[in-house]
Structure formats: C-alpha cells, structure tokens
Amino acid sequence: MAFELKYLGHSAFEIKFFDKSILIDPFLGANPDYDYRVENVSDIFLTHAHADHLGNAIDIAKYSQSTITAVFELANYCAQKGVRSNGINFGGWLDYDWGRAIFVPAFHSSSNLEGQYMGEPAGVILEISGVKIYHAGDTCLFSDMKLIKELYNPDVVMLPVGGTYTMDIEHATIAAEWLKPRVLIPMHYNTFSAIYTDIERFGMMLQTKGINYQLMQINETLNF
C-alpha cells in the first residue's frame, strides 16, 4: 500500500502513509468523530478561505505543529493566527519529503467570515508514490481541466458536484469525461440544503460514460 485516502465529509480528505497524515480542506463539521489529535499531521492544504474549507485547519495546525500551504493571501492570514504557513501561487511544483504538490486554478471566490479577500481560489494536485491526486476545490466547469488532464493526468480526482456554489452533476459529468481518472470521487454535496443533489443519479451518469467512480461514505478509506 502506497497510501490510504480517507473521506472526512464535505470536501475534506486525509491522506495517510507510514506515520504521516496530510489533510485537504479539513472542515470537520460533517464529521465530529474525527480526532486529529491522534493523527501525525505534517501538512494541511487549503484550496480557499470559505469556512467550509478552512474549517478546523488553524486548530489542527496549532496542535500538530503542521504547515498550512495555501495561496499567498490565505497563508498570510493563517500566519497571523499563529501557525506555520507556506504562501504560494500557481505555476510550479512544491517538493516535500513525501512527494510533491502543485496548485492549479479554480473558478470560485475566496474570503473569510469577515468578508476579507483571501486571494485566488485553487485546486491542488498531490503526487505520492507516483499516484497523482487532484482535489478541484470549489469550482465551476472550465475548459482548462482539459489542460490539467494533458499536463498532469491525475489518477484520482475529487470534484464538487452539489451545484449552487460549484458545478452540478451535469457539468461534473463533463469534467469527469475530460479528466478520465482511474477513480472519480464526488464531494461538496448534501452537507446542507443549498447543495443537495441526487448523488445516485450522478453515479448512473458516470456509469453510462464508462467512468470509474467511488461514492465515499464519511470515514471510508481507499488504498492505493
């Protein structure tokens, strides 16, 4: 097993390998049973600053002494809250002892609860043991997903599907066709009423396109 991918609810994921954990958008409101205090969290990646993505990142980073990596403005905000942060932007790979990461565009918005601008929203691609994981963040469908396929050819793709604030299941089906991952994981749906969708219908739509997908339950894991 190269690593274990756990769904923490909404758009939050944990990637665990050996004695380390990486978190993406650790909003734990949908998963109060998850206890980050028993995990050895080394890195936290944030796609943008909205409360359902920034989530519990500050508290986790303070407890674990982990580093938050995010777009420059959001990283600066996290640093002001007293945590270690790594401010980045689009354009180049970031090297880690566990692999590498790169931030890519997303079409959305990014502000904190006070309405302060927090830089551009993003998606993030992680490469671990030769497997590329693309977490699209919050985004609509956009044609550069074809370029993401061409440049990075992600094996695992997490797409928001709930509509209202992101792409809906019709547009997510198109994105999945463009990206053609080994496995497609839907996220950002059914957490609250504004993003309710018929996730079973989405699965059937993917099936008709021959796209392998996994409708993950909270705390379910996949091994790679």
Backbone bond lengths (Angstrom), bond angles and torsions (degrees), N, CA, C in turn:
res aa  C-N    CA-C-N  psi(-1)  N-CA   C-N-CA  omega(-1)  CA-C   N-CA-C  phi
1 M - - - 1.461 - - 1.523 109.92 -
2 A 1.329 116.45 122.99 1.464 120.20 176.44 1.522 111.18 -76.36
3 F 1.339 116.78 -46.51 1.461 120.44 178.33 1.526 109.14 -161.30
4 E 1.327 114.27 167.21 1.454 122.50 178.81 1.520 108.62 -118.52
5 L 1.314 116.45 131.20 1.458 122.37 179.01 1.521 108.49 -108.14
6 K 1.338 116.56 121.53 1.463 121.56 -179.94 1.528 109.58 -115.80
7 Y 1.330 115.74 135.44 1.462 121.56 175.83 1.525 108.64 -89.52
8 L 1.321 116.57 123.36 1.460 122.32 -178.20 1.522 112.52 -100.78
9 G 1.326 117.15 4.58 1.454 121.05 -179.17 1.508 112.55 101.71
10 H 1.337 116.73 152.37 1.466 124.58 179.24 1.532 109.41 57.14
11 S 1.334 118.85 -109.13 1.470 121.14 177.42 1.521 111.81 -119.94
12 A 1.315 116.97 17.14 1.465 121.77 -174.34 1.523 111.37 -95.59
13 F 1.332 114.92 135.40 1.461 121.50 179.01 1.517 110.03 -137.72
14 E 1.324 113.92 150.11 1.464 121.59 171.58 1.519 107.96 -117.99
15 I 1.321 115.79 134.15 1.463 122.01 174.01 1.523 106.63 -114.54
16 K 1.321 115.88 118.75 1.456 121.09 -174.18 1.523 109.90 -118.32
17 F 1.322 115.94 132.79 1.456 120.55 175.89 1.518 107.96 -150.63
18 F 1.325 115.36 138.25 1.459 121.46 -174.47 1.532 108.34 50.01
19 D 1.340 118.39 -120.21 1.462 119.87 -176.57 1.524 112.02 -109.18
20 K 1.338 117.34 19.21 1.459 120.76 -176.54 1.525 111.00 -119.58
21 S 1.326 114.55 154.83 1.459 121.47 172.65 1.522 109.57 -130.92
22 I 1.326 115.64 141.78 1.468 123.86 172.14 1.518 106.74 -115.81
23 L 1.322 117.02 136.80 1.450 121.47 177.80 1.523 110.26 -115.29
24 I 1.320 115.95 142.96 1.467 122.60 173.37 1.520 107.59 -121.04
25 D 1.333 116.59 125.80 1.473 123.82 176.62 1.533 112.34 45.89
26 P 1.348 116.69 62.63 1.470 119.95 -170.65 1.534 114.76 -79.11
27 F 1.322 115.91 65.11 1.461 122.01 169.15 1.522 107.25 -82.87
28 L 1.318 116.61 114.25 1.460 120.99 -172.93 1.519 112.51 -104.19
29 G 1.328 117.37 15.28 1.449 120.95 -179.83 1.512 113.48 -60.64
30 A 1.328 116.68 -28.22 1.464 120.64 179.13 1.523 112.03 -91.76
31 N 1.338 117.20 1.15 1.458 120.70 -174.41 1.532 110.01 -145.96
32 P 1.333 117.66 67.27 1.467 120.01 -177.21 1.514 113.98 -65.43
33 D 1.328 118.45 -14.12 1.464 121.20 -178.88 1.529 112.91 -83.19
34 Y 1.328 117.23 -13.44 1.465 119.15 -179.60 1.524 109.63 -72.31
35 D 1.307 117.02 126.63 1.467 122.33 -176.34 1.521 109.52 -113.92
36 Y 1.324 116.18 98.61 1.459 120.08 -178.38 1.529 111.67 -68.29
37 R 1.313 118.33 -13.90 1.476 120.89 -177.66 1.519 112.34 -71.63
38 V 1.323 117.41 -15.88 1.463 119.52 177.89 1.528 111.10 -100.23
39 E 1.321 116.84 1.78 1.462 121.04 179.43 1.532 110.13 -103.39
40 N 1.309 116.45 146.60 1.462 121.63 176.13 1.526 108.10 -93.59
41 V 1.335 116.27 79.37 1.464 121.54 -175.61 1.527 109.09 -79.48
42 S 1.325 116.09 120.70 1.459 120.37 179.68 1.523 112.34 -99.30
43 D 1.342 116.92 -33.84 1.460 120.96 -175.61 1.517 110.49 -143.61
44 I 1.335 115.00 144.44 1.462 122.46 174.73 1.521 107.45 -125.46
45 F 1.314 117.07 129.28 1.457 122.44 177.14 1.520 108.92 -111.25
46 L 1.328 115.83 131.70 1.460 121.94 179.20 1.520 109.48 -117.34
47 T 1.329 116.37 130.93 1.458 120.19 178.07 1.524 112.41 -83.92
48 H 1.335 117.35 -30.60 1.462 121.40 176.09 1.524 108.39 -168.94
49 A 1.345 115.92 -178.26 1.464 120.58 -165.55 1.515 115.15 -97.32
50 H 1.312 119.66 -3.98 1.458 119.10 -178.44 1.529 110.36 -58.29
51 A 1.331 115.34 148.22 1.458 120.80 -170.36 1.519 113.35 -58.54
52 D 1.338 117.60 -28.99 1.462 120.20 -179.85 1.530 112.60 -83.87
53 H 1.330 116.42 11.06 1.468 121.42 175.68 1.528 110.82 -130.26
54 L 1.321 117.46 -47.80 1.469 120.75 170.35 1.523 109.03 -58.44
55 G 1.318 115.22 -44.03 1.463 121.00 169.47 1.515 113.82 48.83
56 N 1.330 115.51 -124.00 1.472 123.25 -176.32 1.520 112.80 -96.88
57 A 1.321 117.03 16.63 1.466 120.67 -172.35 1.528 112.69 -59.10
58 I 1.323 117.59 -42.08 1.470 120.12 -176.96 1.530 109.79 -63.23
59 D 1.324 117.59 -48.71 1.468 120.93 -179.52 1.525 111.43 -62.15
60 I 1.328 116.23 -41.36 1.467 119.56 -179.80 1.527 110.16 -64.76
61 A 1.328 117.15 -45.05 1.463 121.04 -178.91 1.526 111.42 -63.34
62 K 1.326 116.67 -38.20 1.469 119.58 177.81 1.517 110.97 -65.08
63 Y 1.308 116.56 -42.93 1.461 120.06 -177.73 1.525 111.72 -68.64
64 S 1.316 116.52 -45.85 1.465 121.04 -171.66 1.521 113.79 -92.43
65 Q 1.346 116.34 -7.88 1.467 120.59 -175.06 1.526 111.10 59.54
66 S 1.319 115.68 33.01 1.453 120.69 178.57 1.524 110.77 -87.97
67 T 1.310 116.08 169.99 1.460 122.47 -177.86 1.518 110.33 -105.04
68 I 1.323 116.01 130.89 1.456 121.74 173.21 1.524 108.82 -91.80
69 T 1.314 117.13 123.73 1.457 121.96 174.99 1.526 108.28 -108.38
70 A 1.329 114.80 127.31 1.466 120.32 -176.19 1.517 108.58 -159.86
71 V 1.324 115.51 168.78 1.467 120.78 174.28 1.529 109.28 -55.93
72 F 1.318 116.25 147.57 1.467 125.35 -166.15 1.526 113.72 -44.72
73 E 1.320 117.68 -52.13 1.464 120.26 -175.35 1.526 111.82 -64.68
74 L 1.317 117.18 -41.80 1.455 120.88 178.40 1.524 110.88 -67.87
75 A 1.323 116.86 -39.54 1.468 119.99 177.64 1.523 110.84 -62.43
76 N 1.326 117.50 -40.02 1.467 120.62 177.71 1.524 110.73 -62.85
77 Y 1.316 117.00 -41.24 1.464 121.20 176.89 1.527 110.22 -59.49
78 C 1.330 117.02 -44.53 1.457 120.26 178.77 1.528 111.31 -63.26
79 A 1.328 116.77 -40.05 1.464 120.44 177.99 1.527 111.16 -61.75
80 Q 1.324 116.60 -37.73 1.461 120.40 177.84 1.522 111.77 -64.52
81 K 1.319 116.86 -23.14 1.460 121.50 177.40 1.524 112.01 -85.59
82 G 1.338 116.83 2.37 1.452 121.13 172.80 1.505 116.09 92.90
83 V 1.330 117.56 22.24 1.465 119.45 178.98 1.531 110.02 -117.95
84 R 1.313 114.68 159.99 1.464 120.96 177.28 1.524 108.43 -72.53
85 S 1.332 116.48 130.14 1.460 118.96 -178.15 1.513 110.93 -137.80
86 N 1.319 114.82 157.31 1.463 122.97 -179.44 1.521 106.97 -128.27
87 G 1.328 116.63 104.22 1.456 121.08 -178.41 1.509 111.67 -85.61
88 I 1.309 116.05 124.96 1.465 121.27 -175.42 1.526 109.58 -132.91
89 N 1.318 115.37 -177.61 1.455 121.44 171.28 1.519 107.99 -150.16
90 F 1.303 117.34 -170.26 1.464 120.92 -177.22 1.529 110.45 -77.86
91 G 1.339 116.34 147.74 1.452 117.65 166.86 1.498 118.20 132.54
92 G 1.326 120.28 -19.09 1.452 118.45 -177.96 1.510 112.70 -152.85
93 W 1.343 116.01 155.37 1.458 121.77 178.14 1.527 110.35 -70.75
94 L 1.308 116.35 146.24 1.458 124.55 174.66 1.523 107.34 -111.82
95 D 1.329 116.79 128.06 1.463 120.90 -176.00 1.527 111.37 -94.84
96 Y 1.338 115.03 138.33 1.459 123.10 177.50 1.520 108.23 -132.84
97 D 1.331 116.89 165.39 1.461 118.12 178.24 1.526 112.30 -70.05
98 W 1.350 116.93 -16.80 1.466 120.82 179.08 1.527 113.02 -98.00
99 G 1.335 118.42 -5.88 1.461 121.63 -176.83 1.508 111.06 152.14
100 R 1.340 118.26 -136.81 1.452 120.75 179.30 1.528 109.69 -151.90
101 A 1.331 114.23 166.35 1.470 120.69 -177.55 1.522 108.69 -144.42
102 I 1.329 115.22 154.31 1.458 121.03 174.72 1.527 108.07 -146.32
103 F 1.314 115.82 139.76 1.460 121.41 176.91 1.523 109.49 -95.23
104 V 1.322 115.60 139.86 1.463 122.36 -178.48 1.528 108.67 -128.81
105 P 1.325 118.49 160.47 1.468 120.29 -176.62 1.527 113.37 -64.47
106 A 1.312 114.62 154.66 1.463 124.40 167.88 1.526 106.12 -140.13
107 F 1.319 116.95 152.19 1.465 121.14 -179.50 1.523 108.60 -106.55
108 H 1.330 114.84 103.06 1.457 121.28 -174.29 1.534 106.58 -163.80
109 S 1.308 118.49 -147.79 1.456 123.76 173.69 1.522 107.60 -140.37
110 S 1.335 117.11 171.91 1.459 119.46 -178.16 1.518 109.82 -156.42
111 S 1.331 115.93 111.05 1.464 121.59 176.82 1.519 107.91 -150.99
112 N 1.343 115.69 159.72 1.460 118.39 177.28 1.527 110.24 -88.80
113 L 1.309 117.36 -175.43 1.463 121.22 -175.91 1.521 112.63 -64.83
114 E 1.342 116.58 -23.21 1.458 121.03 177.94 1.522 112.49 -86.63
115 G 1.328 117.31 0.19 1.456 121.62 179.62 1.509 114.43 85.66
116 Q 1.326 118.00 7.99 1.464 121.87 -179.86 1.521 110.41 -73.02
117 Y 1.337 116.70 133.24 1.467 121.75 179.43 1.517 109.79 -63.85
118 M 1.322 116.84 134.50 1.457 121.77 -175.03 1.521 113.03 -123.51
119 G 1.338 116.45 30.09 1.450 119.19 177.49 1.516 112.68 83.86
120 E 1.320 115.65 -177.43 1.451 121.41 -177.52 1.527 111.43 -74.31
121 P 1.324 118.09 141.53 1.466 119.99 170.76 1.521 109.93 -68.87
122 A 1.320 116.19 161.30 1.462 119.92 -173.44 1.518 110.91 -148.96
123 G 1.309 114.26 163.62 1.446 123.01 159.70 1.516 106.88 -109.04
124 V 1.320 117.62 166.67 1.458 120.27 178.88 1.522 109.25 -137.47
125 I 1.329 115.26 138.77 1.459 122.49 175.88 1.520 108.01 -114.70
126 L 1.317 116.18 125.59 1.460 122.25 175.12 1.522 108.86 -110.12
127 E 1.309 116.12 140.59 1.467 121.15 173.50 1.512 108.61 -118.68
128 I 1.325 116.86 117.29 1.453 123.66 -178.52 1.520 108.19 -131.24
129 S 1.318 116.23 122.37 1.473 121.49 179.30 1.522 111.64 52.84
130 G 1.331 116.25 37.82 1.456 121.36 177.00 1.513 114.93 81.90
131 V 1.343 118.51 -2.49 1.461 122.49 178.66 1.526 109.08 -99.76
132 K 1.327 116.93 128.63 1.458 121.52 -179.07 1.531 109.68 -102.00
133 I 1.326 115.13 129.19 1.464 123.95 -177.78 1.522 107.79 -117.51
134 Y 1.324 116.55 120.81 1.474 121.70 -179.88 1.516 109.31 -110.06
135 H 1.315 115.57 111.35 1.466 122.82 173.40 1.523 105.70 -99.91
136 A 1.337 117.06 112.51 1.468 120.68 -170.93 1.515 113.95 -78.27
137 G 1.337 118.40 -5.50 1.452 119.81 -175.15 1.523 110.26 65.84
138 D 1.311 116.10 -152.57 1.468 121.02 173.10 1.518 108.06 -96.40
139 T 1.316 117.40 124.64 1.461 119.54 -177.28 1.519 110.62 -161.99
140 C 1.306 115.33 156.74 1.451 121.58 165.41 1.526 108.14 -84.80
141 L 1.310 115.44 176.49 1.458 120.89 171.02 1.521 108.84 -69.66
142 F 1.338 117.19 134.60 1.464 120.12 175.53 1.526 109.08 -146.20
143 S 1.331 114.76 150.04 1.464 119.26 -167.61 1.520 113.43 -68.61
144 D 1.343 118.93 -20.48 1.456 120.18 179.06 1.523 112.72 -68.96
145 M 1.319 117.11 -6.60 1.462 118.30 170.38 1.528 110.77 -61.41
146 K 1.325 116.63 -28.63 1.462 119.87 174.23 1.528 110.16 -64.98
147 L 1.345 116.64 -38.30 1.462 121.01 177.44 1.527 110.60 -68.94
148 I 1.343 116.92 -38.41 1.463 120.21 176.43 1.530 109.95 -59.70
149 K 1.315 116.75 -40.39 1.460 120.32 175.24 1.524 110.80 -61.60
150 E 1.322 116.36 -47.39 1.462 120.80 -176.46 1.529 112.01 -64.63
151 L 1.335 116.68 -43.42 1.461 120.80 -175.24 1.522 112.92 -78.84
152 Y 1.339 117.06 -40.79 1.458 120.43 -167.77 1.526 113.99 -116.36
153 N 1.321 118.04 -22.17 1.456 122.60 177.46 1.530 111.45 45.14
154 P 1.340 117.93 61.44 1.466 120.01 -174.91 1.522 112.48 -64.56
155 D 1.335 114.72 141.59 1.461 121.42 178.52 1.520 111.17 -82.85
156 V 1.329 116.55 -39.66 1.459 123.62 -177.95 1.523 107.59 -120.73
157 V 1.325 116.74 129.79 1.463 121.04 -178.35 1.525 109.13 -128.18
158 M 1.346 116.27 128.32 1.454 122.26 171.73 1.518 108.05 -107.05
159 L 1.343 116.54 120.81 1.460 121.62 -178.01 1.524 110.57 -119.58
160 P 1.349 117.39 138.00 1.462 119.86 171.46 1.524 109.27 -73.52
161 V 1.344 116.58 140.62 1.465 118.86 -173.49 1.527 113.31 -134.87
162 G 1.321 118.62 2.07 1.458 121.13 -169.76 1.506 116.58 -78.93
163 G 1.347 118.27 -9.53 1.454 119.97 -177.58 1.520 112.19 72.32
164 T 1.333 116.57 -173.70 1.476 126.33 -178.50 1.526 111.74 66.06
165 Y 1.324 117.82 -60.87 1.468 121.58 -179.20 1.526 112.12 -106.43
166 T 1.314 116.88 -13.03 1.468 121.66 -177.35 1.528 108.44 -141.30
167 M 1.316 115.59 -174.22 1.460 119.41 173.98 1.525 110.43 -60.04
168 D 1.328 115.09 153.53 1.457 121.27 176.22 1.526 109.01 -98.94
169 I 1.328 117.04 -174.83 1.465 118.34 -174.22 1.524 112.65 -68.26
170 E 1.340 117.91 -29.46 1.462 119.66 177.73 1.531 110.36 -66.52
171 H 1.325 116.41 -47.52 1.461 119.91 179.77 1.525 111.23 -70.43
172 A 1.336 117.57 -34.67 1.461 119.92 178.13 1.528 111.09 -65.96
173 T 1.315 117.10 -31.61 1.463 119.90 175.88 1.528 110.81 -64.46
174 I 1.337 116.29 -40.33 1.467 120.08 176.12 1.524 110.27 -63.56
175 A 1.341 116.75 -45.23 1.471 120.54 178.53 1.523 110.52 -58.35
176 A 1.320 116.80 -42.08 1.464 120.36 -179.98 1.526 111.07 -63.90
177 E 1.327 116.44 -38.00 1.473 119.88 177.18 1.518 110.54 -64.20
178 W 1.324 117.30 -39.74 1.460 120.39 178.99 1.528 111.66 -67.56
179 L 1.320 116.80 -41.44 1.462 121.55 -172.71 1.524 112.88 -83.16
180 K 1.327 117.53 -31.72 1.465 123.21 177.58 1.539 113.26 44.57
181 P 1.325 117.63 58.19 1.472 119.60 179.92 1.524 111.88 -77.18
182 R 1.326 115.76 169.11 1.461 120.23 171.38 1.519 110.13 -65.09
183 V 1.332 116.12 -37.06 1.460 120.20 177.39 1.525 108.71 -147.17
184 L 1.331 115.66 135.35 1.463 123.71 178.76 1.533 107.80 -107.81
185 I 1.328 115.98 129.21 1.467 121.26 -179.72 1.530 108.35 -119.64
186 P 1.330 118.89 115.03 1.465 120.38 176.36 1.525 111.03 -75.07
187 M 1.336 115.80 148.46 1.467 121.87 178.83 1.535 108.35 -147.58
188 H 1.319 116.12 176.37 1.468 122.59 176.22 1.526 111.27 56.82
189 Y 1.333 115.03 55.96 1.465 120.45 177.97 1.528 109.07 -150.93
190 N 1.346 115.44 147.33 1.466 123.79 172.26 1.528 114.69 64.28
191 T 1.328 118.62 9.87 1.465 120.37 175.96 1.521 110.98 -73.23
192 F 1.332 115.59 -37.17 1.464 121.81 175.28 1.522 107.60 -145.48
193 S 1.326 116.64 168.48 1.468 120.97 -165.73 1.520 113.51 -61.24
194 A 1.327 118.68 -34.05 1.465 121.09 -176.06 1.518 112.49 -65.45
195 I 1.319 117.63 -19.76 1.467 119.32 -178.59 1.537 110.67 -119.12
196 Y 1.334 115.64 27.86 1.462 118.33 175.11 1.523 109.66 -71.82
197 T 1.320 116.37 135.75 1.461 121.13 176.38 1.525 109.56 -145.24
198 D 1.288 115.99 164.06 1.461 122.05 177.92 1.523 108.36 -85.70
199 I 1.325 115.90 87.00 1.461 120.02 -172.50 1.524 111.83 -68.03
200 E 1.319 118.15 -28.58 1.460 119.71 176.77 1.532 110.58 -67.11
201 R 1.312 116.10 -37.75 1.476 119.91 176.29 1.523 110.14 -63.73
202 F 1.319 116.81 -39.41 1.469 120.06 177.16 1.527 110.00 -60.04
203 G 1.308 116.37 -43.91 1.457 119.12 177.92 1.513 112.17 -59.32
204 M 1.319 117.19 -41.13 1.466 120.44 178.48 1.523 111.35 -66.22
205 M 1.345 116.58 -36.97 1.464 120.14 177.61 1.524 110.80 -63.34
206 L 1.322 116.63 -41.96 1.464 120.30 177.92 1.532 110.79 -65.84
207 Q 1.308 115.28 -39.41 1.460 119.78 -178.76 1.525 111.22 -61.69
208 T 1.339 117.22 -39.77 1.461 119.99 179.48 1.528 111.52 -66.79
209 K 1.337 116.67 -22.37 1.462 121.01 178.18 1.529 112.20 -92.11
210 G 1.320 116.68 -0.90 1.458 120.11 179.98 1.513 113.67 73.99
211 I 1.342 117.13 26.33 1.462 121.69 -177.70 1.518 109.23 -99.30
212 N 1.321 116.25 126.45 1.460 121.52 178.18 1.524 109.17 -74.23
213 Y 1.321 116.96 128.62 1.456 120.48 -177.22 1.516 109.75 -137.49
214 Q 1.335 114.83 161.31 1.451 121.21 177.72 1.522 108.47 -136.16
215 L 1.320 117.45 113.28 1.456 121.29 174.41 1.525 107.16 -85.07
216 M 1.321 116.89 96.57 1.455 121.08 -172.18 1.524 111.27 -83.67
217 Q 1.310 115.70 137.57 1.450 122.41 171.81 1.531 109.02 -87.59
218 I 1.331 115.83 157.23 1.463 119.39 179.65 1.528 109.83 -58.34
219 N 1.330 115.17 131.33 1.474 125.86 -178.49 1.532 113.17 74.79
220 E 1.327 118.06 4.19 1.462 119.69 172.68 1.522 109.48 -71.96
221 T 1.313 116.77 147.99 1.453 121.89 -178.88 1.522 110.96 -124.14
222 L 1.331 114.70 150.75 1.466 122.84 171.07 1.527 107.40 -123.83
223 N 1.309 115.93 142.76 1.471 120.56 179.61 1.527 109.87 -107.45
224 F 1.311 114.99 138.14 1.468 121.59 179.76 1.524 108.83 -128.92
